[in-house]
Amino acid sequence: MSLEFADYCFVTLGFLIVAMIYSSIGHAGASGYTAILVLTSFQPESLRPVSLFLNVVVGIFTFVRFYRAGLVDFGKVSPFMLGSLPTVYFAASLPIDRRLFFPLLGAILLCSSANLLITSKFEGNQQIQVRGVSWPIATLFGCIIGFLSVMTGTGGAIFLTPLVVHLKWATPRESAGMSSVFVLLNSVFGLLGNPQQILEIPSKTLLPWVFAVMVGALIGSYLGIRRLSTPTLKQIMSLVLLIAGIKLIYMALK
């Protein structure tokens, strides 16, 4: 890694903020970490493994917090994992045509961001009528999300969270708990599916970043579990999707 000191400080602070925002909704922040790194002179080949490694760090921390709060429903998230994990593992080394795939996916995320923002304005604090998860449909969605997470170098929570909320399979707070375990396992399988990329992780300079994202996850997971209302959680989800969508379109145009 060849970051200047000012860039390194910028990235470290950015990682803390990203981890705080993303962990409040059960995400680990891979798309945010990548977005920050592409703004610097960071080595392109290290983008994905660094983001996934930090995803694992934040994912472990966030999962433990949400699990202890009783917000991780393994019954609901299991069919998604059943479809996603094998897809992530076997597709981790696939080449990506970013010029076609990323702009389309970015546009989808921007539309999802707008939809969540609009619905949060009209929802207030009313109770959401949650329906049961369909295992066949959820498993199919898991395969699709697994493929998308490999293509985008994320843990897949940016796709899972709005999906389960939109289908009313979970409340925003419950979806955060589901996403915490989903993103952790997807990130681990994404790294193991292509072990060569682990060698690209700059271990000597990674410790401050690990500390930064852990502090961010500590703050963010507390806010997501204890303090933030349902509309606020939806608005944060909208912001996360907006960042991810812009990042994908930007990377496709580079």
N, C-alpha and C positions, 0 to 999 in steps of 0.2 A: 504494500500500500504506500502511496506517495502523496498523502494529503498534507497541505500546509497547516501550521498550527491553528490559524484562524478558521480554516475549513473544518478542522477536526473538532474544535470547540462548537462550531455551528451544528455539525452533525450530532454531537453528543447531546446538546441541548434539544435539538429537534427530535432525537430518539426518545428523550424523556417525555416530551409533550405528546408525541404520537402514541407511546405506550399508555399514557394516562387517558387519552381520549378513547383509544380503541378498546382498552381493557374494561372500560365502563360498560361496554355492551358485549363483553365476552370474547372480543377479538384479540389478536396478538400483534397486529400492526405491520405485517410484511409489506403490504402495498404502500404504507406510509414510509417505512424505512427505505424502500427502493426509490420512492419519489424524492426523498431527501438526498440520497446518494447520487442520483443522476444529475443533481444540480451542482455537484462538485467534480473534482478530477479523479474520483474513485475508479479503480480498475473495473471495467465492465464485466469481466469473467467472474468477479467476486460478488457481484450484486445479489444474485439469487441465493447462493449458499449463506452469505452473511444474513440476509433477510430471514431465511428459513431458520437459521440457528437462533437468532434473536426471537423468532416466533416460538421456538421450543422453550426458551427461557421464560418468556412472558406467559406462554401457554400453561406451563407447569404451575406457575404462581397463581394465575387467574383461575385455573381449574380448581386448585385447592381451596381458594377463597369462596368460589361459587358453590362447590360441593359442600363445604362446611355450613353454608347458608341454606342448604337444602334446595338449591335451584337447578341441580343437574338431574334431569330425568333420563336415565339410561334407556328406558323403554321407548321413549320418543326418538332419541338420537341414534339408536342401534341400527334401524334399517338404512339410514343415511350412511352410516359408517360401513355397513355391509357392502354397499355399492361403491362407496368412494375409495376405501383403502386399497383394494386390489388394483383399481384403475390408477390411482396415484403411484403406486409402486412400479407397475409395469410400464407406465407412460412417462416416467421421470426423465428418460433419456431421449424423448422424441424431439426432433427439430421443430422450430416454430416459425411460421410465416407471419411475422409481425405486421407487415404492410397491409395485409388483408384482415387478419383476425383481431388485432388490437383496436383499430378504430371502431369496428362493429361492436365489440364487447364494451368498449368505452362508452359508446352511445347508449347501450342498454343500461349500463350502470348509472349514467346521468338521468335517464328516464326514471329509473327506480328511485334515485335520490329525490327527484321532484315529486314523485308519488308519495313517498314517505313524509316529506315536508308538508305537503298539502293535507294529507290525512291527519297529521299531528295537530294541525290548527283547529280541526273540527271535532277532535276526539274528546278533549278535556280529560277528566279523570274517570270517565265511565268505565264500567267493567266490560271486558271483552269476552264474548261467548266462545270458548275454546272447543274445537271439535277433535275427535280422535284421529290419530295419524294412520293413513293407509300404508301398510307395509310394502305392497308391490310398487305403488307410485313413489313412495319415499325412497325405496331402493333404486329405482330408475333415476330419480333426481340425484341420488347420491353418486351414481356413475357419472352423470353429466357434470355435477359440481366437482367431482374428483378430476375429471379431464380439464375443466376450466381452471382449477387451482394449479395444476401442473403447467398449463400454458401461460399462466400469469405469475407463477412463482409465489403463490400465496398459500395460506392454509385453507381457503375456501369459505371462510365465515362471511365474507362480503357477499356471497351468493346465498348461503344457507339462511342467514338471519332475516333478510327481507322476505324470503320465500315462505318460511314457516309463519311469519307474522301476517303476510298477505293471505295465506290459506287458512288462517285462524287455527293453526295447529299448536300455537303457543302464544302467550302474551310476550311483549317486548322483554320483560325481565326473565321469563322462562327461556326465551330464545337465546338470551345472553348466556345462561347456564349451559344450554345445549351446545352453543358455539364454542364455549371454552374447552370442552373435551374434544369436540370435532376438529378444531383447528390444531390442537396439540398433536393428536394422532396423525392427522394429515401431514403436518410439518415433519414429523419423525419419519414417516414413510416416504415423503418426498426427498429427504436427504438419503435414506437408505437405498432408495431405488436407483440412485446414481452416486455411488460412494466416491467416485473420482472428484466430484465437486467439493467434497469436504476438505480436500487438500488446498483449495483456493481460499479458505477462511484465514484471514491474517490474525493468527492467534496472539501475537505479541501486542497488538494494539486493541484487542477486543475487550479486555477487562473493564475499562471505563464505560464502554457501551453497555455491557452486561449490567453493571451497577446502575446506569442511568435508566435502562428499561425496567429494572426491578423496582426502582423508586417510583417510576411512572405507573407501573402496574399496581403497586401498593395503594397509591392514591386513587387511581381510576376504578379499581375493583371495589374499593370501599364506597365510592360515590354511586356506582352502579347498583350495588346491593342495598345500600341504606338510605341514600339521599335523593336520588333523581326520580322524578315522576315519569309516568308512562309517556306523555307527550314529549318530555325532554329527552328521553331515551330514543324516541323516534327521530327527533331532530338531530341528535348526535349520529345516529345511523345514517341519516341523510347526508350529513357532512362527510362521513367516512366514505360513502359511495361516491360523492362528488369528487373527493380527492383521488380516489382510485380511478374513476372514469377519466379525469383530466390527465392523470399520470399515464394511463394506457394510450390515450390519443397522442400525448407528447412523445412517448417512446416510439410510437409507430412513425412519427414524422421526422425523427432524428436521422 
